[in-house]
Structures are given as C-alpha cells and as structure tokens.
Amino acid sequence: MLFIEVNGNDIGGEKNMVEAKGIISRPDATTYMYGTHALVEAGSERISYALSSKKINLDKYVGRYVHVSGSQVPGYPVDGGPPYLEVFKVDYKGPETHAASRGNHSACVGNRHAG
C-alpha cells in the first residue's frame, strides 16, 4: 500500500510538499541517475520516488518501512524516472520483510510513478 499526498500549496514555507509511505532502498544503478535513494512501494518493486536529503542520513532507513515528507525537486522526473523528492522528515514505521526491501533493485529501473 502506498499513500501519496501532493499539495501544491505553500504549507509551512514548503512548496510542493509530498508525504509518502514505502520502503527506502539504495539502488545500485538506475536509468535516471538522480537521487541517492529510492522509495519503493511496499508489496511491490515499483519505485515511487527518487530521494535525497541534505539533513537526514537516509542510509539509516534502508530496508525500513517509513513515512517521508519532503518537497518535489523542480524539473523532475526526467529520463523515464520517478519524481524526485528532497526529504526533510522520516518517520520509521517498522521493518519490512518484502523482497523489495532486500537485495538489488535493478528490476525497479525504469518504473514510473503512476500519478
């Protein structure tokens, strides 16, 4: 299950604020080449967002089911990739045992956000 809320209003100084749920992964290689991490839809291998953060060490959450909040990076998606999110908040919700949280995510390469 993936919850995505996109709000184009200025909320607390943040434009294009996004809240999403999923599993943080660190793909080995992607076709789109942006973001340091990815948010994978729980129960699938679909990448919902490319992620990066200047404030949070996303490596701490790899393989974990989380809720993330951030702002969409202008100019993305490109090259068939997912939307790009600059993360400013992560809420850890628990371990995830689905295959999407383990191993190589090369199968995710090229999947697009359906929104």
Phi, psi and omega in degrees: 000134179235129177250122178230128175233120178247128181232116181279358179280159177278105181247114179058031179086359181255121175268149179055043179293138180231138170238131182213156178242144177168196183249128178280131176231167176235088183300143178292314181208147178224163176279343187261340170056042171217154184084149178266338183220176178222152173256117183258135178297127178299135179086004177212187176242017183281126176279121180272322181214145163275139185236151165207163178206133175273344186250336188238136175279097183293340178301331179296340186248006180300130180082004183252146175278123186222165166249128178244149173232141179186190180241140176292135179279124181300145177092359181241154010279158174223164175052034178075012182271181179278169172301153185251127186239126171270111188274132175240355178207137175228127173248115179287127182248353176136168179291154177235129184258000179295153181304333180297338182269356183241151168068201186281138178254030180298334178293342181278342187303128176091349177290144184244156174291131185276000184273000000 
